[in-house]
Amino acid sequence: MAEHRYIVLEGPIGVGKTSLCHLLEKEFFGRLILEEVEENPFLTEFYQDRQRMALQTQLFFLLSRYKQQQEIIQPSLFGQATISDYIFAKDRIFAYLNLDDNELALYNQIYELLEPTVPKPDLVIYLQASTEVLMHRISMRGKEYEKGISREYINDLNEAYNHFFFNYTETPL
């Protein structure tokens, strides 16, 4: 553990990233950085009308994640590991899944400006689950903004994650 200072757990919605992060935080007395999903004011509407709300939702997440990632650059007071439930690069998985070509072009311009200053994790742990398991976990946690998530969307997202991490080479996985 000592050689890994910035550890990321990644995977699709409902796979258990945040739960495992909390366990690792306690086990290793780490600094925890969690994705700020509930703060996105567009998310509930996004799950009701993905096409209309995709760009606003995606840009909010991109900028929110960027701001959090800048905080990771600051070393922790006690030198403990930083543990996060997302990798900055994952934002593109959602962008490619949800944005049309013009929106994606705008998104990519912004992403390319921000990405070079984002710290790279020392280790990424990719968690996987079937679409059925993800749908069950999402329904069990009962978050209001997730009630509009379709099985088709979760399946597409699950496939996009698998494709992304099958080709992922930026850091140890």
trRosetta pair geometry for C-beta under 8 A, 3 or more apart (Angstrom, degrees):
i j d omega theta_ij theta_ji phi_ij phi_ji
1 4 6.1 -76 -159 46 44 99
1 28 5.9 -152 -175 -117 146 129
1 81 6.8 -85 173 -43 97 147
3 122 7.3 -172 132 169 69 139
4 7 5.3 59 148 -69 122 101
4 81 6.4 33 108 -125 77 128
4 122 4.4 175 -141 105 69 128
4 123 4.5 -18 -135 -3 134 125
5 81 5.6 -156 -153 -119 36 69
5 82 6.7 33 149 19 69 85
5 122 5.4 103 39 -17 66 146
6 72 6.5 70 -124 -177 128 126
6 81 7.1 -174 -73 -165 26 76
6 82 4.8 -4 -114 63 71 106
6 84 7.5 5 -173 2 83 112
6 119 6.3 -135 -121 132 175 125
6 120 7.8 131 85 106 138 40
6 121 4.7 -135 116 -132 99 61
6 122 5.0 122 52 1 73 90
6 123 7.7 163 89 29 55 66
7 24 7.0 -112 96 159 139 151
7 30 7.6 -63 40 -134 114 158
7 81 5.9 18 3 171 108 125
7 82 7.2 170 28 87 64 54
7 83 5.1 -13 71 -110 99 72
7 84 7.4 169 90 24 50 69
7 121 6.5 90 -120 -166 17 115
7 122 6.6 -45 -71 62 60 92
7 123 4.9 -11 -117 68 79 102
7 124 7.9 166 -163 -87 54 29
7 125 7.0 21 -180 -7 97 106
8 83 7.8 162 -87 -160 32 48
8 84 4.9 -22 -111 70 77 98
8 85 7.7 152 -159 -106 69 5
8 86 6.8 -51 -159 102 110 16
8 87 4.6 83 159 -71 160 88
8 121 4.3 -90 -5 -88 112 160
8 123 7.2 -178 30 95 68 54
8 124 4.8 -18 71 -113 104 72
8 125 7.0 -176 93 25 51 69
9 17 4.5 163 114 -146 108 81
9 20 5.4 166 -135 86 167 121
9 21 5.6 -139 27 -64 132 88
9 24 7.6 166 -39 5 128 147
9 83 7.4 23 -9 -177 100 91
9 84 7.3 -169 26 92 68 48
9 85 5.6 -25 67 -121 97 54
9 124 7.9 150 -96 -163 19 57
9 125 5.0 -24 -110 69 67 104
9 127 6.2 25 -178 -17 95 117
10 17 6.6 32 -105 -110 17 130
10 85 7.8 136 -85 175 47 44
10 86 6.3 85 -105 -131 85 40
10 87 5.2 -28 -77 -1 137 105
10 90 6.0 -165 -145 -71 122 137
10 124 5.8 -10 10 -170 124 103
10 125 7.0 152 23 77 71 50
10 126 5.4 -31 76 -106 93 64
10 127 7.0 174 83 20 37 79
10 161 7.9 -175 146 -152 96 113
10 165 7.4 165 103 -82 123 128
11 15 3.7 -77 117 71 128 163
11 16 7.5 5 69 47 139 68
11 17 5.7 -177 44 -60 93 106
11 126 5.9 122 -71 -169 87 59
11 127 3.7 -79 -27 68 152 81
11 128 6.1 -147 -131 -71 123 38
11 129 7.3 79 167 6 136 88
11 161 6.3 75 -151 -178 47 150
12 15 5.3 106 61 -35 64 118
12 129 7.5 -120 56 47 105 89
12 134 5.9 -17 103 -119 120 146
12 154 7.0 108 160 -160 136 75
12 157 5.1 121 -135 128 120 106
12 158 5.0 -56 -32 -91 165 64
12 161 4.8 -121 -55 -19 93 154
13 134 6.5 88 87 -171 70 115
13 138 6.3 42 134 -88 105 119
13 146 7.5 174 173 -127 135 122
13 149 7.3 -127 105 -138 154 159
13 154 6.6 -100 63 -119 110 93
13 157 6.6 14 13 122 100 155
14 129 7.3 -101 110 66 88 141
14 133 7.7 167 130 122 113 69
14 134 4.1 116 84 -157 127 71
14 135 7.4 114 110 -47 171 18
14 137 4.0 140 -172 86 103 115
14 138 4.3 -66 -82 -55 138 83
14 141 7.5 -155 -114 7 87 128
14 154 7.5 -4 27 -138 134 127
15 127 4.5 145 145 109 125 113
15 128 6.8 -51 -141 -121 132 10
15 129 5.0 179 -124 9 81 114
15 134 6.4 -22 -68 -101 67 97
15 137 7.6 148 -68 65 18 160
16 19 4.9 -58 -162 46 75 116
16 20 5.5 72 139 -22 93 104
16 127 5.9 -120 62 163 93 158
16 129 7.5 102 -1 -34 104 136
16 137 7.3 -91 -57 -151 79 159
17 20 6.2 -70 -154 41 23 104
17 21 6.2 27 153 -24 65 109
17 85 4.1 112 139 -157 111 95
17 86 7.2 65 159 -60 155 63
17 127 6.2 -164 -74 31 73 137
18 21 5.4 -50 -146 32 33 117
18 22 6.7 36 155 -21 64 100
18 34 6.0 56 -124 -136 102 117
18 35 7.9 -99 -78 34 108 92
18 85 4.7 9 -81 -110 64 159
19 22 6.0 -54 -157 30 31 110
19 23 6.9 28 148 -15 63 105
20 23 5.5 -53 -152 36 39 114
20 24 6.2 35 153 -16 70 106
20 125 7.9 -112 128 98 146 137
20 127 7.1 167 6 -67 154 148
21 24 5.8 -58 -146 41 31 108
21 25 6.1 39 153 -27 66 105
21 32 6.1 108 156 -139 109 105
21 34 6.7 148 107 -91 156 92
21 83 5.3 159 -151 138 85 112
21 84 7.0 -35 -124 162 134 9
21 85 4.7 -79 -35 -67 149 95
22 25 5.6 -47 -145 30 30 117
22 26 6.7 27 157 -14 61 104
22 32 7.3 32 -95 -118 53 149
23 26 6.1 -60 -156 37 30 106
23 27 6.2 26 152 -19 66 113
24 27 5.5 -56 -139 40 34 112
24 28 5.8 -7 173 15 70 112
24 30 6.3 -4 130 21 85 140
24 83 5.0 172 103 -136 121 158
25 28 7.0 -78 -138 54 16 81
25 29 7.6 34 171 -132 53 11
25 30 4.8 -105 -124 60 56 93
25 31 7.8 -105 -132 80 98 4
25 32 4.5 -11 -100 -66 139 115
25 83 5.5 -140 -74 55 76 139
26 29 7.5 16 -164 -72 23 45
28 80 6.9 141 137 -168 87 102
28 81 5.4 -10 135 38 136 125
28 83 7.3 124 62 -45 125 131
29 78 7.8 -54 135 98 117 139
29 80 5.4 -109 111 -126 83 141
30 80 5.1 -174 -118 149 42 112
30 81 4.3 -45 -114 78 110 85
30 82 6.4 150 -178 -108 104 14
30 83 4.4 70 122 -8 151 111
31 76 4.6 -156 -30 -103 143 134
31 80 5.6 135 -21 86 84 107
31 81 7.2 -160 26 98 75 40
31 82 4.8 -31 72 -106 103 69
31 83 7.1 158 75 20 47 70
32 82 7.9 167 -82 -159 16 59
32 83 5.6 -27 -106 70 63 93
32 84 7.5 140 -165 -88 50 46
33 68 5.8 132 -171 173 115 114
33 71 7.1 162 -113 85 125 116
33 72 6.2 -36 -53 -77 163 102
33 82 6.1 20 -6 -179 115 103
33 83 7.2 172 26 84 73 41
33 84 4.2 -22 73 -100 100 96
33 85 7.7 -154 96 15 61 69
34 84 7.2 -176 -80 -146 32 61
34 85 5.2 25 -129 19 69 120
35 65 7.0 -13 -125 -95 88 94
35 68 7.7 -150 -110 32 45 171
35 84 7.9 89 -43 -179 74 91
35 85 5.6 -98 -2 83 95 101
35 86 4.5 64 -61 -8 119 137
36 39 4.4 -6 154 19 108 126
36 40 7.5 135 116 -34 79 79
36 64 5.4 -119 61 173 115 131
36 68 7.0 175 -8 -57 109 134
37 40 6.2 -49 -172 8 42 112
37 43 6.9 80 175 -96 78 162
37 145 8.0 -175 146 79 102 143
38 43 7.9 -98 -125 35 27 153
38 143 8.0 -121 -90 -155 97 126
38 145 7.4 170 -118 11 63 143
39 64 6.7 155 86 -128 124 146
40 43 4.3 88 95 -37 111 109
40 57 6.3 61 173 -145 131 74
40 60 4.9 123 -132 116 92 136
40 61 6.2 -4 -94 -66 136 80
40 64 7.1 -101 -76 -11 89 157
41 60 7.3 -153 34 -125 73 160
42 45 5.7 -71 -167 54 57 107
42 46 5.5 69 138 -40 85 106
42 53 5.3 171 178 -174 105 111
42 56 4.5 176 -105 114 159 109
42 57 4.2 -141 105 -80 124 74
42 60 5.9 163 20 3 120 147
43 46 5.3 -51 -144 27 32 119
43 47 6.8 25 162 -14 64 100
43 57 6.1 112 -86 -131 53 112
43 145 4.8 34 115 -177 112 140
44 47 6.4 -59 -158 34 30 104
44 48 6.8 21 148 -11 62 111
44 144 7.1 -14 -106 122 117 93
44 145 4.4 -99 -80 -122 76 87
44 148 7.3 102 -165 13 57 131
45 48 5.5 -63 -151 42 39 111
45 49 6.2 -31 170 40 76 95
45 52 7.7 -78 153 92 106 107
45 53 4.7 157 114 -86 98 156
46 49 7.3 -92 -137 67 20 55
46 50 6.0 48 179 -109 68 54
46 53 4.1 -133 -91 105 63 127
46 54 6.7 108 -138 -83 100 44
46 56 7.9 -146 -75 74 104 92
46 57 4.2 48 -83 -69 142 154
47 50 7.2 25 -114 -69 23 82
47 145 6.5 136 9 170 137 68
47 146 7.0 177 -93 -129 166 28
47 147 7.4 123 121 66 146 53
47 148 3.4 130 131 82 107 112
47 149 5.5 -60 -141 -64 124 59
48 53 7.7 62 59 5 78 142
48 148 5.0 -73 -69 -146 61 164
49 52 4.3 -2 135 34 119 115
49 53 5.6 103 86 -4 84 104
50 53 6.6 -85 -138 53 20 87
50 54 5.6 45 169 -66 67 99
50 98 6.0 -119 -179 -141 106 98
50 153 7.4 -179 -72 -104 149 132
51 54 6.3 -28 -139 -14 19 117
51 100 7.7 48 -149 -43 85 109
53 56 5.7 -65 -163 49 64 108
53 57 5.3 62 143 -27 90 113
54 57 5.9 -67 -146 40 24 110
54 58 5.9 18 163 -17 66 114
54 98 4.1 -176 -143 153 119 105
54 99 5.4 179 137 -85 128 58
54 100 7.8 121 72 -10 145 73
54 103 6.6 80 100 139 111 165
55 58 5.9 -60 -142 39 26 108
55 59 6.2 20 163 -14 65 109
55 99 6.2 85 -83 -117 73 101
55 103 4.6 -119 -87 -144 111 126
55 106 7.5 26 -143 75 121 130
55 107 7.3 -137 -133 -62 79 108
56 59 6.2 -59 -144 39 25 105
56 60 6.3 29 157 -21 62 108
57 60 6.0 -59 -154 33 26 112
57 61 6.6 21 153 -13 63 108
57 98 7.5 -66 75 143 121 156
58 61 5.8 -57 -150 39 32 109
58 62 6.2 34 153 -23 67 107
58 91 7.5 115 -164 -177 83 93
58 94 6.2 -178 -114 118 97 108
58 95 5.3 105 -158 -97 139 77
58 98 6.2 178 -61 82 124 129
58 99 6.2 -41 -3 -59 166 114
58 103 7.8 101 48 158 143 118
58 107 6.1 -24 126 -114 133 133
59 62 5.5 -49 -141 35 34 115
59 63 6.3 25 162 -11 66 107
59 107 7.0 -128 -76 -109 81 86
59 110 7.1 34 -125 78 93 167
60 63 6.3 -65 -149 42 25 102
60 64 6.0 23 156 -18 64 114
61 64 5.7 -59 -140 41 28 111
61 65 5.9 26 163 -17 67 109
61 91 6.1 172 121 -128 108 103
61 94 7.0 -5 84 80 158 153
62 65 6.1 -60 -147 38 22 107
62 66 6.3 25 154 -22 61 110
62 91 5.2 106 -98 -174 75 147
62 95 7.7 47 -68 -68 120 122
62 107 7.1 -179 -52 -154 157 91
62 110 6.5 81 133 115 151 123
62 111 6.5 -93 -146 -85 133 82
62 114 7.2 140 167 41 100 161
63 66 5.5 -50 -143 34 32 115
63 67 6.4 36 156 -21 64 102
64 67 5.9 -53 -152 32 29 111
64 68 6.6 26 152 -14 63 106
65 68 5.7 -56 -150 39 34 110
65 69 6.1 34 153 -22 67 108
65 86 6.8 -86 -126 109 119 135
65 88 5.6 148 148 -121 120 73
65 91 5.8 -155 46 -66 159 128
66 69 5.7 -56 -147 36 30 112
66 70 6.7 36 153 -25 63 101
66 88 7.2 79 -87 -136 56 119
66 114 4.8 -62 -117 -168 136 137
66 118 6.8 -92 -128 -83 69 112
67 70 5.9 -52 -157 26 31 114
67 71 7.3 34 146 -20 60 100
68 71 5.6 -52 -163 27 41 115
68 72 7.2 47 143 -26 66 96
69 72 5.4 -39 -159 18 45 118
69 73 7.7 59 146 -27 61 89
69 88 5.3 20 -79 -74 151 126
69 118 4.6 -6 148 -137 149 93
69 119 6.3 -170 -178 29 93 81
70 73 5.8 -34 -168 10 44 117
70 117 7.3 14 -97 130 89 111
70 118 7.9 -73 -62 -106 59 63
71 74 5.9 -45 -170 24 49 111
72 82 5.6 123 -139 160 96 167
72 84 7.5 -34 -90 -55 134 137
72 119 5.1 -123 104 38 119 136
73 119 5.7 176 -79 -42 71 122
75 79 7.1 -3 172 -97 111 57
76 79 6.2 -168 78 -56 95 10
76 80 5.1 -73 107 47 153 74
76 82 6.4 178 -42 -65 122 90
84 87 7.4 122 99 -73 123 48
84 121 7.5 -126 42 -93 118 122
86 90 5.6 -111 -167 43 91 141
87 90 5.0 110 66 -20 78 102
87 121 6.2 -81 -112 -10 103 130
87 124 5.8 -2 -66 -116 141 123
88 91 6.3 -28 177 -3 52 113
88 115 7.0 157 130 -122 129 75
88 118 4.6 -52 25 175 174 154
89 92 6.1 -36 -179 18 60 112
89 115 7.7 66 -89 -133 73 116
89 164 8.0 162 130 -178 105 124
89 168 7.9 131 106 -125 147 109
89 170 6.8 160 -41 12 160 159
90 93 5.2 -33 -167 13 60 118
90 94 7.3 50 145 -9 74 96
90 161 8.0 11 -138 -114 101 89
90 164 7.5 99 -117 141 64 161
91 94 6.1 -59 -164 39 41 106
91 95 6.2 41 143 -23 71 109
91 111 7.1 -175 98 -115 123 117
92 95 5.1 -52 -140 37 40 116
92 96 6.1 37 163 -17 72 103
92 111 6.7 83 -80 -147 97 159
92 164 7.8 147 87 -120 97 130
93 96 6.5 -61 -153 38 23 103
93 97 6.4 16 152 -14 60 116
93 157 7.5 81 147 -151 113 74
93 160 5.0 128 -167 138 96 116
93 161 6.1 43 -155 -82 152 61
93 164 5.2 -53 -91 -52 111 154
94 97 5.6 -63 -145 41 31 112
94 98 5.7 -4 169 5 70 121
94 157 7.7 12 -97 -123 72 104
95 98 6.6 -77 -135 49 20 90
95 99 5.3 -11 -172 3 66 126
95 104 6.2 121 158 -122 98 81
95 107 5.0 175 -150 145 131 154
95 108 7.7 144 146 -62 148 71
95 111 7.4 -74 -31 -54 171 144
96 99 7.2 -44 -93 40 16 93
96 104 6.8 66 -102 -125 52 128
96 160 7.0 168 83 -148 109 129
97 156 6.1 133 -149 135 117 113
97 157 6.3 47 -143 -93 168 69
97 160 5.3 -54 -72 -71 121 166
99 103 3.9 -135 -165 100 105 114
99 104 4.3 146 105 -64 123 77
99 107 5.8 -111 -75 -8 175 146
100 103 5.0 85 51 17 71 106
100 104 6.8 -134 95 -10 30 95
101 104 5.6 -57 -143 37 27 113
101 105 6.5 32 156 -24 63 102
102 105 5.7 -49 -151 28 32 113
102 106 6.8 28 152 -12 63 103
103 106 5.8 -56 -154 38 35 109
103 107 6.0 38 149 -21 68 109
104 107 5.4 -51 -141 39 33 116
104 108 6.1 35 158 -22 66 105
105 108 5.9 -53 -146 35 26 110
105 109 6.8 32 152 -23 60 102
106 109 5.8 -53 -156 28 33 113
106 110 6.8 24 152 -11 65 105
107 110 6.0 -64 -157 39 32 107
107 111 6.0 32 151 -21 70 111
108 111 5.3 -51 -137 39 34 115
108 112 6.1 37 161 -23 67 105
109 112 6.1 -55 -148 34 25 110
109 113 6.9 25 152 -18 59 106
110 113 5.8 -58 -157 33 34 112
110 114 6.5 18 154 -10 68 113
111 114 6.0 -70 -148 43 30 103
111 115 5.7 35 164 -35 71 112
112 115 6.2 -39 -124 22 26 115
114 117 6.7 -84 -174 42 47 98
114 118 6.7 47 144 -38 81 110
115 118 5.6 -55 -151 16 42 118
120 170 6.3 -138 -142 153 122 109
120 171 5.3 172 169 -70 106 124
121 124 5.4 109 81 -62 141 80
121 171 5.3 129 73 126 78 170
122 171 6.9 -168 -160 -170 9 125
122 172 7.1 -3 156 38 51 112
123 171 7.0 -152 -94 145 18 114
123 172 5.2 -33 -111 84 66 109
123 173 7.9 150 -164 -96 59 22
124 168 7.3 -78 78 147 151 146
124 171 5.6 107 -11 84 106 114
124 172 7.0 168 25 92 73 54
124 173 5.0 -24 72 -110 101 69
125 173 7.9 147 -94 -165 25 55
126 161 7.9 160 -160 166 110 104
126 165 4.8 103 -123 -150 157 156
126 168 7.8 151 -62 41 141 152
126 173 6.1 12 -12 -171 114 104
128 161 7.8 171 -107 115 81 123
128 162 7.2 65 -120 -89 121 92
129 133 4.1 -106 170 87 115 130
129 134 5.3 143 94 -54 115 82
129 137 7.6 37 115 -2 164 138
129 158 7.8 -95 76 -126 63 122
130 133 4.8 97 56 6 79 100
130 134 7.0 -143 96 -4 42 87
130 158 7.7 42 -169 -162 28 158
131 134 5.6 -55 -147 38 33 113
131 135 6.2 34 155 -20 67 106
131 151 6.6 82 160 -169 119 83
131 154 5.5 128 -149 116 90 102
131 155 4.4 9 -114 -91 149 76
131 158 5.2 -126 -79 5 84 159
132 135 5.9 -54 -147 36 29 110
132 136 6.4 30 154 -19 63 107
133 136 5.7 -55 -149 36 31 113
133 137 6.3 27 155 -16 66 107
134 137 5.9 -58 -147 38 29 108
134 138 6.2 30 155 -20 66 108
134 154 5.2 178 108 -179 129 128
134 158 6.4 -153 -4 -75 157 123
135 138 5.8 -53 -145 36 29 112
135 139 6.4 25 158 -15 64 107
135 151 5.6 3 -95 -109 142 85
135 154 5.7 161 -71 72 84 165
136 139 6.1 -61 -150 39 27 106
136 140 6.2 29 153 -23 65 110
137 140 5.5 -54 -144 35 32 114
137 141 6.5 25 161 -17 65 105
138 141 6.4 -60 -151 34 27 103
138 143 7.8 -72 -166 33 71 100
138 146 5.4 -140 -174 162 102 136
138 149 6.1 -72 164 67 153 144
138 154 7.2 -124 -11 -95 153 143
139 142 7.3 33 171 -70 40 57
141 146 7.4 35 80 51 104 154
143 146 4.3 67 76 10 100 114
143 147 7.6 -146 93 -34 55 73
144 147 6.1 -33 -166 -12 38 115
145 148 7.7 -55 177 24 43 98
146 149 5.2 -23 -170 -8 70 122
149 153 5.8 -120 -166 72 74 130
149 154 6.1 70 158 -50 114 102
150 153 4.5 100 60 2 85 100
150 154 7.1 -154 95 -1 48 84
151 154 5.8 -57 -149 40 34 109
151 155 6.1 36 152 -21 67 107
152 155 5.7 -55 -146 37 29 112
152 156 6.3 29 154 -17 64 106
153 156 5.7 -55 -147 38 30 110
153 157 6.1 30 154 -19 65 109
154 157 5.5 -54 -143 40 31 113
154 158 6.1 37 154 -24 65 105
155 158 5.6 -51 -146 33 29 114
155 159 6.5 28 155 -15 62 105
156 159 5.8 -57 -151 39 30 110
156 160 6.3 32 151 -21 65 108
157 160 5.5 -54 -145 36 32 113
157 161 6.4 35 154 -20 65 103
158 161 5.9 -52 -150 34 29 112
158 162 6.6 30 152 -17 62 105
159 162 5.7 -53 -149 36 33 112
159 163 6.3 33 154 -18 66 105
160 163 5.7 -53 -147 37 31 111
160 164 6.2 34 153 -21 65 107
161 164 5.6 -55 -145 36 30 113
161 165 6.2 10 165 -3 67 110
162 165 6.4 -65 -142 46 25 96
162 166 6.0 33 158 -28 64 109
163 166 5.8 -53 -143 30 26 114
163 167 6.7 2 162 2 60 111
164 167 6.5 -84 -163 48 24 94
164 168 6.2 43 146 -55 67 104
165 168 4.7 -28 -135 0 45 128
165 173 6.7 156 -163 -158 96 146
168 173 5.7 105 100 -69 119 150
